[in-house]
Amino acid sequence: MYAEQLPLAGPVIARRVTGLNHSPVRQLLALSARPDVISFAGGFPAPELFDVDGLRAGFAEALADPSVRRNLQYSATEGNAELRELLAERLTRRGLSTGASDLLTTNGSQQALTMLTTALVDPGDVVLVAAPTYLAALQCFHLAGARVVPVAGDAHGIAPDALTEACRRYRPSLLYLIPTFANPTGHTMPLDRRRELAEVARRHSVWIVEDDPYGELRYRGEHLPPVAALPEAGEATVYVGSFSKTSAPGLRLGWVRAPGSLRRTLMLVKEAADLHSSTVDQAAAAVYLRTADLDGHLRAVVAQYRDRCSAMLDKLPSVLPPGSRWTSPEGGMFVWVRLPDGADASHVLTRAVDLGVAFVPGSAFYPVDPDHATLRLSFTTNTPDQISTGLSRLREALRQ
């Protein structure tokens, strides 16, 4: 007689992913594809403004003899040498002195954040952030098992006194910042605040990760140096950039600028993750930077985005209910709105979608204690006329 077989437990999923939630922006992608919906949800560049001809020429050269076979082969983990040299020159012109050896190319800036979290954060470590902040960064930190702690601040960013207290209390591993045209608020941190935060972080031996995908999309105001360029930042500030907002997100190319001691560790993390980023995409991007007028292209893009941003800001006073507040960004892609107390943007979204307009409720951008009265509006992918129509629909949703 056979012994009675007890039912076996099925295979399990790792605990670190059980609390991970989908990004509402990704979930809204299908909705945004509907022709009847005007979407203010995604932080996307305008596809009609892509430099298709320049990128096509870059790929044509990358796939032409005699380089085609090299560009279809495995490559170095740190990335294409010419691309890193051209990126270093571009960053240096923007005030961040950089050599090619300071850079690693990545699969978009999101992989850079994942690599940095892997290298710098152990499970249970504290990561300090502004609240609200970039939701995919929050996903990355949570996946690593970090404890994400928001630090109080104001319209200029995290408050230095609050950062000092948080460093003393939590002994964090990492401080995450988007100091220029922040996602989701659109705020830009002034120079003196950048210096103060860098000094606090250095005094408490905390790594700063500076995320700068929007820095070249300035519509008004004066250029500010990255935190990584400031003497107060020392050797513990890592700078992350991307082609996604300035060229095309489909390239999935970003970069990380890190001091030598950390860069060696990041190369090991990158090697373990995927060996290297796409050889042919990097080669095409290098050709593009060498042959195309990216600065001229960006001037044309910025002019369009400036008009779209103005169209949104001009109409919002007639759209939002009394008591609402909103930001007036100097660049980037986003306007951050707070509705009157007691409002819930998620409930408004349900009505808005029925009327043919979409946005992202702001609660997703908070690590804890979300403010449900907030929402993010992106203006880059719609013309001024479309923005006007979409905001009229939003006004109707708010009135209902």
VMD Tcl script that draws the C-alpha trace (Angstrom):
set ca {
  {0.00 0.00 0.00}
  {1.30 3.37 -0.93}
  {1.57 6.01 1.75}
  {-0.99 8.75 1.40}
  {0.52 11.63 -0.56}
  {0.21 15.03 1.04}
  {-0.47 17.90 -1.34}
  {2.69 19.78 -2.20}
  {2.89 23.54 -1.93}
  {3.39 25.19 -5.30}
  {6.49 27.22 -6.20}
  {6.51 30.65 -4.65}
  {7.37 34.13 -5.84}
  {10.13 36.06 -4.10}
  {8.91 38.19 -1.22}
  {10.60 41.31 -2.55}
  {8.16 41.53 -5.49}
  {4.92 40.67 -3.69}
  {4.24 44.29 -2.72}
  {5.26 45.76 -6.09}
  {2.46 47.58 -7.90}
  {2.07 48.42 -11.57}
  {2.86 51.98 -12.61}
  {-0.43 53.78 -13.33}
  {1.31 55.55 -16.21}
  {2.07 52.20 -17.87}
  {-1.48 51.06 -17.25}
  {-2.78 54.22 -18.93}
  {-0.80 53.52 -22.11}
  {-3.56 51.44 -23.67}
  {-6.11 54.08 -22.75}
  {-3.96 56.82 -24.27}
  {-3.88 54.94 -27.57}
  {-7.62 55.43 -28.00}
  {-8.16 58.10 -30.67}
  {-11.01 59.66 -28.72}
  {-8.89 60.28 -25.59}
  {-6.67 63.33 -25.14}
  {-4.00 62.14 -22.75}
  {-2.12 64.33 -20.29}
  {-0.91 61.17 -18.54}
  {2.41 59.99 -19.97}
  {5.67 61.90 -19.63}
  {6.37 61.28 -23.32}
  {8.22 63.38 -25.87}
  {6.10 64.44 -28.85}
  {6.59 61.77 -31.54}
  {5.97 64.20 -34.41}
  {9.06 66.11 -33.23}
  {11.45 63.13 -33.34}
  {14.46 63.74 -35.60}
  {13.61 60.70 -37.69}
  {15.89 61.64 -40.59}
  {18.87 62.19 -38.32}
  {18.34 58.93 -36.46}
  {17.74 57.02 -39.69}
  {21.06 58.32 -41.02}
  {22.75 57.25 -37.78}
  {21.47 53.70 -38.11}
  {22.34 53.61 -41.83}
  {25.96 54.44 -41.08}
  {26.08 52.07 -38.10}
  {24.86 49.26 -40.37}
  {27.09 50.10 -43.34}
  {30.33 48.34 -44.25}
  {32.94 48.08 -42.85}
  {31.48 48.66 -39.36}
  {28.27 46.64 -39.65}
  {29.67 43.36 -38.35}
  {31.39 45.05 -35.41}
  {28.17 46.87 -34.54}
  {26.18 43.63 -34.54}
  {28.63 41.86 -32.22}
  {28.97 41.69 -28.43}
  {30.55 44.82 -27.04}
  {32.21 46.32 -23.97}
  {30.17 46.49 -20.77}
  {31.01 50.17 -20.21}
  {29.62 51.09 -23.61}
  {30.59 52.44 -27.02}
  {33.80 54.47 -26.70}
  {32.85 57.12 -29.26}
  {29.40 57.58 -27.74}
  {30.84 58.04 -24.26}
  {33.38 60.55 -25.59}
  {30.67 62.59 -27.31}
  {28.43 62.46 -24.24}
  {31.33 63.56 -22.05}
  {31.97 66.56 -24.31}
  {28.28 67.48 -24.21}
  {28.09 67.26 -20.41}
  {31.28 69.31 -20.07}
  {29.77 72.06 -22.24}
  {26.77 72.07 -19.88}
  {29.03 72.74 -16.91}
  {29.64 69.18 -15.67}
  {33.30 68.39 -16.34}
  {33.30 64.81 -17.60}
  {35.64 62.38 -19.33}
  {34.60 59.35 -21.35}
  {36.00 57.08 -18.64}
  {33.58 58.64 -16.12}
  {30.56 57.25 -17.99}
  {28.76 53.95 -18.43}
  {25.96 53.58 -20.95}
  {22.74 51.94 -19.78}
  {19.37 50.78 -21.10}
  {17.72 54.08 -20.39}
  {18.08 55.95 -17.12}
  {15.80 53.41 -15.47}
  {18.50 50.75 -15.69}
  {20.97 53.23 -14.26}
  {18.71 53.66 -11.22}
  {18.38 49.89 -10.87}
  {22.15 49.44 -11.08}
  {22.79 52.15 -8.52}
  {20.23 50.72 -6.13}
  {21.80 47.27 -6.48}
  {25.26 48.69 -5.81}
  {24.40 51.06 -2.96}
  {21.31 49.78 -1.13}
  {20.96 46.62 0.96}
  {17.55 45.31 2.05}
  {16.34 47.42 4.94}
  {18.54 50.40 4.09}
  {16.90 53.83 4.03}
  {16.58 55.83 0.82}
  {15.58 59.48 1.21}
  {13.34 61.13 -1.38}
  {11.21 64.19 -1.93}
  {7.47 63.63 -1.74}
  {6.11 63.44 -4.35}
  {8.79 62.00 -6.63}
  {9.30 59.84 -9.74}
  {7.18 56.73 -9.29}
  {9.46 54.35 -11.23}
  {12.31 55.28 -8.90}
  {10.05 54.38 -5.97}
  {9.37 51.03 -7.63}
  {13.09 50.46 -8.02}
  {13.84 51.22 -4.37}
  {10.98 49.06 -3.11}
  {12.10 46.15 -5.30}
  {15.53 46.33 -3.63}
  {13.90 46.01 -0.21}
  {14.77 49.57 0.78}
  {12.84 51.62 3.30}
  {11.85 54.76 1.38}
  {11.52 57.81 3.62}
  {10.15 61.15 2.36}
  {11.89 64.31 3.55}
  {9.89 67.48 4.13}
  {10.43 70.42 1.82}
  {8.83 73.28 -0.06}
  {8.53 74.58 -3.62}
  {12.35 74.77 -3.76}
  {12.83 71.11 -2.90}
  {13.87 69.17 0.18}
  {14.56 71.45 3.17}
  {18.19 71.33 4.39}
  {17.17 71.21 8.07}
  {14.78 68.35 7.39}
  {17.51 66.50 5.47}
  {19.94 66.96 8.35}
  {17.42 65.53 10.79}
  {16.63 62.60 8.48}
  {20.34 61.80 8.07}
  {20.84 61.81 11.84}
  {17.75 59.71 12.49}
  {17.91 57.12 9.72}
  {21.57 56.95 8.59}
  {20.45 56.60 4.97}
  {22.41 54.99 2.17}
  {21.15 57.22 -0.61}
  {19.43 60.53 -1.35}
  {17.48 60.63 -4.62}
  {16.98 64.02 -6.29}
  {15.46 65.40 -9.51}
  {16.60 69.00 -9.01}
  {15.74 70.33 -12.49}
  {12.11 70.28 -13.74}
  {11.21 67.53 -11.30}
  {8.84 64.70 -12.08}
  {6.00 65.07 -11.14}
  {5.94 68.64 -9.85}
  {7.94 70.52 -12.50}
  {9.81 72.35 -9.72}
  {13.43 73.45 -10.15}
  {15.73 73.60 -7.15}
  {17.60 76.95 -6.87}
  {21.37 77.01 -6.72}
  {21.69 77.81 -3.03}
  {19.38 74.90 -2.13}
  {21.47 72.56 -4.30}
  {24.60 73.64 -2.47}
  {23.01 73.23 0.96}
  {21.68 69.73 0.28}
  {24.98 68.60 -1.24}
  {26.82 69.84 1.85}
  {24.45 68.03 4.21}
  {24.76 64.78 2.25}
  {28.54 64.99 2.17}
  {28.73 65.75 5.89}
  {26.68 62.63 6.64}
  {28.40 60.37 4.04}
  {25.24 59.84 1.99}
  {25.34 59.10 -1.74}
  {23.37 61.54 -3.90}
  {21.77 60.15 -7.05}
  {20.92 63.09 -9.32}
  {18.40 62.18 -12.02}
  {18.40 64.69 -14.89}
  {16.32 63.55 -17.88}
  {14.73 66.97 -18.48}
  {17.61 69.42 -17.95}
  {17.94 70.42 -21.62}
  {14.22 71.22 -21.93}
  {14.31 74.74 -20.48}
  {11.67 77.24 -21.65}
  {12.53 80.21 -19.46}
  {14.92 81.21 -16.71}
  {18.66 80.70 -16.40}
  {20.58 77.45 -16.72}
  {21.63 75.98 -13.36}
  {24.59 73.65 -12.89}
  {23.87 70.06 -11.91}
  {24.37 69.17 -8.27}
  {27.20 66.87 -9.42}
  {29.08 69.91 -10.75}
  {29.13 71.71 -7.39}
  {32.22 71.57 -5.17}
  {29.97 70.80 -2.18}
  {28.97 67.51 -3.83}
  {32.44 66.03 -3.59}
  {32.92 62.50 -4.92}
  {29.67 61.05 -3.64}
  {27.24 62.37 -6.27}
  {26.16 60.19 -9.19}
  {24.60 61.82 -12.24}
  {22.07 59.97 -14.41}
  {20.99 61.08 -17.90}
  {19.02 59.77 -20.85}
  {18.26 60.16 -24.56}
  {14.60 59.42 -23.87}
  {13.36 63.00 -23.49}
  {15.81 64.75 -25.82}
  {15.98 62.28 -28.72}
  {13.79 59.15 -28.64}
  {12.79 56.84 -25.77}
  {12.72 53.86 -28.14}
  {16.52 53.93 -28.24}
  {16.50 52.88 -24.55}
  {19.85 54.55 -24.00}
  {20.95 56.39 -20.90}
  {24.15 56.92 -18.99}
  {25.53 57.18 -15.51}
  {28.44 59.38 -14.46}
  {30.07 58.03 -11.31}
  {33.36 58.30 -9.42}
  {35.92 55.61 -10.15}
  {35.42 53.53 -7.01}
  {31.70 53.16 -7.66}
  {32.04 52.88 -11.43}
  {33.95 49.63 -11.15}
  {31.15 48.17 -9.03}
  {28.52 49.41 -11.46}
  {30.32 47.68 -14.32}
  {30.07 44.39 -12.43}
  {26.37 44.97 -11.80}
  {25.80 45.84 -15.46}
  {27.76 42.78 -16.60}
  {25.65 40.53 -14.41}
  {22.42 42.15 -15.60}
  {22.80 42.14 -19.39}
  {26.51 42.13 -20.39}
  {26.10 45.43 -22.26}
  {23.53 47.70 -23.90}
  {22.60 47.27 -27.57}
  {25.76 47.60 -29.66}
  {24.01 48.84 -32.78}
  {21.82 51.36 -30.94}
  {24.89 52.82 -29.23}
  {26.75 53.03 -32.53}
  {23.81 54.76 -34.20}
  {23.52 57.21 -31.29}
  {27.24 57.99 -31.61}
  {26.85 58.72 -35.32}
  {23.83 60.88 -34.54}
  {25.69 62.95 -31.94}
  {28.66 63.34 -34.29}
  {26.75 64.30 -37.44}
  {23.39 65.80 -36.46}
  {22.62 69.22 -34.96}
  {21.10 68.02 -31.69}
  {21.26 71.52 -30.19}
  {19.34 72.94 -33.14}
  {16.81 70.12 -32.91}
  {16.33 70.77 -29.20}
  {15.77 74.48 -29.81}
  {12.91 73.59 -32.15}
  {11.49 71.07 -29.66}
  {11.74 73.53 -26.77}
  {9.91 76.19 -28.79}
  {7.02 73.78 -29.35}
  {6.95 72.64 -25.72}
  {7.07 76.24 -24.50}
  {3.90 77.00 -26.49}
  {2.19 73.87 -25.19}
  {3.13 74.62 -21.61}
  {1.82 78.18 -21.97}
  {-1.42 76.92 -23.49}
  {-2.00 74.70 -20.46}
  {-1.07 77.33 -17.89}
  {-3.23 79.99 -19.58}
  {-6.35 77.81 -19.48}
  {-6.00 76.19 -16.06}
  {-7.51 79.14 -14.12}
  {-10.80 78.65 -15.97}
  {-10.68 74.85 -15.55}
  {-9.82 74.15 -11.94}
  {-12.21 74.77 -9.04}
  {-11.62 77.63 -6.61}
  {-8.97 76.79 -4.04}
  {-6.86 74.76 -6.48}
  {-3.11 75.35 -6.82}
  {-0.71 74.43 -9.60}
  {2.95 74.80 -10.54}
  {4.39 76.97 -13.32}
  {7.43 75.06 -14.56}
  {10.46 76.66 -16.20}
  {10.95 73.54 -18.32}
  {10.41 69.81 -18.48}
  {7.08 68.14 -19.15}
  {4.75 68.50 -16.18}
  {2.30 70.72 -14.34}
  {1.40 69.55 -10.82}
  {-2.09 70.35 -9.58}
  {-3.61 70.23 -6.13}
  {-7.38 70.33 -5.98}
  {-9.22 71.73 -2.93}
  {-9.17 69.75 0.30}
  {-11.38 66.70 0.22}
  {-11.07 66.10 -3.52}
  {-9.92 62.72 -4.82}
  {-8.21 62.83 -8.22}
  {-8.74 59.10 -8.75}
  {-12.50 59.63 -8.67}
  {-12.15 62.54 -11.08}
  {-10.14 60.34 -13.44}
  {-13.01 57.88 -13.79}
  {-15.32 60.66 -14.92}
  {-12.61 62.26 -17.07}
  {-11.95 59.09 -19.05}
  {-15.65 58.82 -19.87}
  {-15.39 62.35 -21.26}
  {-12.25 61.59 -23.31}
  {-9.36 62.99 -21.26}
  {-6.74 61.29 -19.06}
  {-4.19 62.32 -16.43}
  {-2.25 60.62 -13.64}
  {-3.61 60.84 -10.08}
  {-0.89 62.20 -7.83}
  {-1.17 59.57 -5.11}
  {1.11 57.21 -7.08}
  {4.07 59.55 -6.62}
  {4.17 59.33 -2.82}
  {6.11 56.62 -0.96}
  {3.74 56.93 2.02}
  {0.75 59.06 3.04}
  {-0.37 60.06 -0.47}
  {-2.18 63.30 -1.12}
  {-5.27 62.16 -3.02}
  {-6.18 65.70 -4.06}
  {-3.17 65.94 -6.41}
  {-2.72 65.09 -10.09}
  {-0.05 65.38 -12.79}
  {-0.68 66.88 -16.21}
  {1.82 66.44 -19.06}
  {1.58 68.96 -21.91}
  {4.24 67.77 -24.37}
  {2.33 65.36 -26.63}
  {-0.63 67.62 -27.46}
  {-0.92 70.75 -29.57}
  {-2.28 73.94 -27.98}
  {-5.69 73.27 -29.59}
  {-5.74 69.71 -28.25}
  {-4.72 70.98 -24.82}
  {-7.60 73.44 -24.87}
  {-10.07 70.72 -25.82}
  {-8.69 68.28 -23.27}
  {-8.83 70.82 -20.46}
  {-12.41 71.69 -21.36}
  {-13.24 68.02 -20.88}
  {-11.37 68.00 -17.60}
  {-13.38 71.05 -16.45}
  {-16.59 69.15 -17.15}
  {-15.31 66.13 -15.20}
  {-14.45 68.35 -12.24}
  {-17.87 70.01 -12.34}
  {-19.61 66.64 -12.30}
}
mol new
graphics top color blue
foreach p $ca { graphics top sphere $p radius 0.5 }
foreach p [lrange $ca 0 end-1] q [lrange $ca 1 end] { graphics top cylinder $p $q radius 0.2 }
display resetview
